């Protein structure tokens, strides 16, 4: 971000330009909202922080890593796809939910008089977070190990492979119900926030919270696409094939 080179830019302006910098300032105890109208150099001096080191952290936080649109997830091996979902999407959920819960609690408590609808936003997010956390644990402890087991049996053409098959129809049916509940709550969250659109006069913290919710939404959509449209259909097909080995 070239703005970092401007020694007169304020902390609040930096965060407004890129919400991902908020966590860096929070880590160092630098107020980036109502008290963030001071120059970055002044903030560093006040907190006795090395300016160059902080710049490095800010650049790292705003680094964008893009995946090519040509990635063919449907061509990936089942076990690799599962590992990708766990290490990318489940890990993102595990790290993001606790931080967002804390951010929302602080933000809503100080803004609910001005924006009473934020109370519902917090309530819906907490319900969504609880459901997602239970859901991902269920997948990692039961569903994914089973899918890996049948995928391994099929790849080895095991003669006893069909004995591993416990139909996925009921477990997947239950997962589909959970996914529907998750997407319904996500839809409510979008509606309550007008698709994460903050008012023109929104404070910096308001902007950061809504942008983080938007990021969370995007990741969840991709996450569920990989499971519903690629992984689970592959698992069902593997079961059918394995029963014929």
N, C-alpha and C positions, 0 to 999 in steps of 0.2 A: 504494500500500500504506500504510494508516493506521499500521502498525507503525513506519514511519520517523519518525513524530512523537514516538515514545517515546524520550527521550534515554537511558534506561537499558537499552534493548534491546541484546543482544549481537550481534556479527557472526554468530556461529554460529546464533543464533535467526532472524536475518533470512534466512540461506541455507536453513535448514530450512523456513521458511515459503514460500520461492519459490526453487527451485534456479537460476533464471536470473540471480540476483544474484551467483552464485559467480564468473562471469567478470569482473564489475566489480571485485570484491575481488582476484582473481588479478592483474588488470591493474595494480593499485596496490600489489602486494606485501603484501597484508593476508591473514594466515592465517585461514581461515574454518572450519577443522576443529578439531583438538585444541587449537590455540592461539587459537581464535576466541571464547573465553569472556570477552571484554572488551567494554565498551560501545562503540558506534559512535563516539561523541565521543572516547573514549580512543584508538581505532585511528587516527582522523584526526589527532589531536595527535601520536601516535607517528611517523606517516609524513609529518607536515607537509603534510597534504592539506586543502584547503578543504572544510569540512563541507557547506556548501550546494551546492557543485559536485558532491560525491559523491552527495548526495541526488538531485540532478537526473539523474545517470547511473543510479542505482538505479531511479528511476521510469521512465526511458526503457527500461531492460532488462526491466522487468516489464509494460510496456504490451502488452496483448493486442489483436491485430487479427484480427477474425473475418470470414470470408467467408459470405455468406448461403447457406443450404441450398438456396435456389431457383435457384442458378446452373445454367444448362443448358449444361454443357460440350459436350454432343453437338450443340448448335446453333452452336457457334463455327466460324469458318472454319478450315480445316486449318492454314494458315500461322500464324494467331494462336495456335492451340492449341499448335503446336510452339514458338513463341516463349515462351509461358507455361511450358511444361514446362522449357525451357532456363533461363529467367531466374528461375523460382521453385524448381523441384525440383532441377535440376542444380546451380544455384548453391548451394542449401542443402547438397547432398552435398559439393560442392567445399570449402565452408567448414567443414563439421561434421566430416568424416572425419579430417583431420589433427589437429584439436583433441582429438577423442575418442581417437585413438590415443595421444596424449601423456598424456591423463588416465588412460587405462587402464593404460599402462605404469607410471606412478608409483604408481597405486592398487594394482594387483595385486602389484607388487614388495613393497609394505609390508604387504599383508594376506593373502598366499597361505598363510602358515602357519595362520592362523585360519580362512581360507575357501579351501581348496585347489581347489575347483571354479572359482574365479575364473580360474585358469590356462587352463582350457578356454574360458571366456567370452572371454578375450582372444584366444585362438587362432582361434576361430570368427569373431569380429568382424574380425580382420585379414584372414582369407580372404574374408569378405563385402565388406570395404572394397576389396580389390584387384579383385575381380570387378566390383563396381559401377563403379569408376573406369574400367576397361577398357571396360565396357559403355556407359557414357555417352559416352565419347570416340568409340566406334564409331558410336553414334547420331548424334552431332553432325557427324562428318566424312563419313559415308556415307549412312546411312538417311534422316535428316531432310532434307538437301539434295535427295535424289532425290524424296522425297514432295512437297516444295515445288515442284520442277520439274514434276512431272506435274500438280499442282494448278493451277499457273499456266497450263500448256498447255491444260488442260481449261476453265478459266474464260475463256480467250481463244478457245476453239473452234478451235484451230489445226488446219489440215488435215494437218499433218505431226506432230501430237501423238503419234500412235501409235508414231512412231519413238523417242520418249523412253521408251516402256514397256519396261522390263526387268523381267520378272515378279518381284514381291515375294515370291512363294511361298517360294523358298529362303532369301533373307535373313531373312524373317520367321520362317521355321521355325527358323533358327539363333538368332534373338532369343528365341523362345519357350523354347528349350532353356536359354539363359542366364537367362531370367526364372525358370524352374523351379529352377535351381541357386540363384539368389538367394533365392527363397522357402523353399527347403529349409534353407539356412543360417540364415535368419531364424527358421524354426521351431525349429532347434536352440538358437538364442540364447534364444528364449522359454522353452524347456524348461529350459535350464541356470539361468536366472535366476528360474524360477517366475513367468514373465510380469512380470519386472522388479520383483518383490516383495523388498524388503530386510528383514532381520530387525529386530525391535523395538529391539534395542540397537545398531543400525548407526550408525557415526559419520557425521558430516555429509558427508564426502567420498564415502562409500559411497552415501548417498542421492542425491547430485548425479549420480554416474556412472550409476546405474540409471535415474534420471529422464531423463537425456539420452539413454540408450539407448532408452527408451520413446518419447521424442519422435522419435528417428530412425526407429524402427519405424513410427510413425503416418504420417510423411511418405512413407516408402517405399511403404507400402500405397496411399496416394492416388496417388503417382507412377505406380506400375505399373497401377493401375486406368485412369488416363487414357490410357496407351499401349495396353494389351491390349484394353480394352473399347470404346475410342472412336477413338483415332487410327489404329491399324493396320487395323481393319475399314473405316474411311473410306478409307484409302489403297488397299486392295484393290478397293473399289467404284469408286474413281476410275480405277483401271487398266482395269477392265471397261468403264466408260463411255467412256474415252478411245480404246479400241480400236474403238469403234463410231462415232466422230466422222468 
